[in-house]
Amino acid sequence: MHNLALKSPVFDRPAMSLIAKGIGPHSADLYIGGMEAARDIKMLRERGVGIVVNCAVNLDINLVEQEILPEGGGKASAGYGPLRYYKFGMIDGYGNPAAMMLSGYLLLRGAIHQNMPKRETYPFSDGGNILVNCRAGRSRSTALVSLFLHLECPDQFPRLEDAVAHVRTRRELRPEEWFEAPKPMLIEAAQKAVPWARALAERDAP
């Protein structure tokens, strides 16, 4: 068991960081950020973000701009946001089922490759840049993006450790916080997900 009582110093870093370019069929930019980035609609628009994947089970953001059903009578509002929003809720520590990191990778990959129908009830465009967020953009999101880069860009990141090192550098994570950024059990979950994801890809290959 890893000691979760240890806490790293708090360092300033950008609300969102560019991690990789040329991702997926639309050659998108891939960002990592925290809750401040995920709720900053102005910044997301400026960066061309069309897809947000929220990794945190303990963070919800109301992005509804075009309301279909109003709030009231104990019910929340419902409608459309300005971008495609996907919620994948992990715990930042112990408690996630072993296959949950794999499902996060599949969700992220699916969002990037998804084609939107041309109907009024789908007011979204295909593609767009991608933000993967958790609460601070240090642990859950960095573990998921590291797994994604290792699996999707194996020539550039032949080992998971190579992807983790790249993400730490691009996200400006300092050595003093590496022991929890990302947390070790999330790296272990990503390591377990690698052979499962490859087995699925081999089964689905033509």
N, C-alpha and C positions, 0 to 999 in steps of 0.2 A: 504493500500500500504506500502511496505517495503522501508526503506530509503537506497538507493543504493549509496548515497554519502559517507557513512562511509567506510573507508578502514582499513584493519588490517595491522599490521606490516608484513614485509617480513621475512620469516624464511627459513633457509636452510633445505633441506630434500633430500633423495635419488631420483634419476631420476625416478626409479620405485620401488614400494613396494609390497611385497607379502601379499595378503589379505586373501586368503583361499586356501586350498589344497583339493584334492579329488573331484573336480567338474566334473559333467557330466559323460557320459559313458566311457570316457578315463581317468578318475581320474586325471584331469588336475590341475595345479596351476593357480590361478587367481591373476593377478597383476593390479595395478593402476599406471599410470604415466602421465607425461606431454609430450610436444612436443619433448623434448630432448630424452626421452626414445623411442618415436614412430619412430624417424628417425635414431636411433642408431642400424643399422642392426647387427653389431658385438655383441652388448649386447643382442639383441633379440635372436640371434642364441645361445649364451652362456646360456641363460635362457630357451632354448627349446620352445620359443614362436612360435606358428604356426598360431595364430589368433590375429589380431589387430582390435579393434572396436573403431573408432574415433568418439567421441561425439560432436565435436566442428564444428559448421557451418563455423566459421572463421579460419579454419586451414586445409590446404591441404598439403599432403606430397607425393612427387613423388618417389615411391618405385620401379619403373620399372627397372629390371635388364636384362631381356630378351626381347629385342625390336622386335616388329612385324612391326610397322609403325614408321618411323623416324619423328622427329620434322622438320618442315620447311613449308614455304609458309603460315604462319599464323596458322598452325595446331600443336597441341601438339603431343608428341610421345605417342605410345600405345604399350602395351605388358604385360608381366607377372612380378610380383614381387616375392620376395623370400618366401612369406607367403600369407595367405588369409587375405585380407584387406577389411573391411566393414566401410562405412561412414554413420554415423547417426548424422545429424547436428542440435544440439540444440543451442539456445541462452543462455548465462550465465546471465539470468535475466528474465524480462518480455518479452512476445512476442511469446512464444511457445504455440501452440494449446493444449487443455487439454489432448488429447489422445496421444500426442507425446512421453511422457515418457513410456507409455504402448508399443508403437511401438518399442522403444529402447530395452525394456525388451525382447520383442518377437524376435527382431533381434539378440540380444546377445544369447538368448537361442537357436535360430535356428542355429546360427553359431557353437555352441558347439555340437549340435546333428547332424549336416549336414554330409552326407556321400559323398565323392568325387568319381565321375566316374573314371574308370581306362582308361583314354584316353590321348593322347598327348596334347590336348588342355586344360587339367586340370592338370597341373604339381604340384599338391599339395597332401599331405598325409592327411588322416583323423586325427582328434585329434590335439595334440599339446597344449602347455600352452597358456594362454590367457592374452593379455594386453588390458585393457580399458583405453583410454586416452582422455584428452581434452587439453587445452593449458598448464595448470599448474598442472593438476591432483589434484585439490582441491575441485571442485564444481560439474560440470556436471558429470564427471566420478564417483565421490564418491556417488552422488545421485542415479545414475543408478545401480551401484554395490550394494548399500544398498538395493534397491528394489529387485534386483536379489537374494541376499542372504536371504532376508526375505521370498520370495516366494518359493525358491528352498530348503531352509534349515530351515523349520519352527520350528523344534524341538530345534535347536540351537539358532534361532533368532525369537522367537514367536511374537515379535512386531517390526515394522519398526524402532522404536527408538533403539532397541537392535542392529540391523544391522548397523545403523548410528554410534552408539558409537564404535562398533568393527572396522568399516572402519576408523573412525577418529584416533583410537589408532594405527592401523597397518600402516596408511599413515603418522603418526607422525604429525597430525594436532593439534595445541596447542589451549587451551581454548580461548586465545585472538582472534583467528580467526574463532571460531565456528559459529559466527553470519553470516558468509558468506562462510563457508566451511562445507557443501554445502550451497548455498544460500537458504533462506527460501521458496521462491516460487517453487524451484525445489523439496524440501522436500514435499511441498503441492501437487505438481504434482505426486510424487511417492505415496503419500497417496491415491490420487484419482485413481491411476492405480491399486491398490491392488484388490478391488472388481471386477474390469473389468477383470483382469487377472484370478482371481479365477472362474468367471463366464464362461470364455472361456475354462478353464481347465475342469470344470464340464461338459460342453456341449460336449467336445471331448473325455471324458473318456469312455472306453468300457462298 
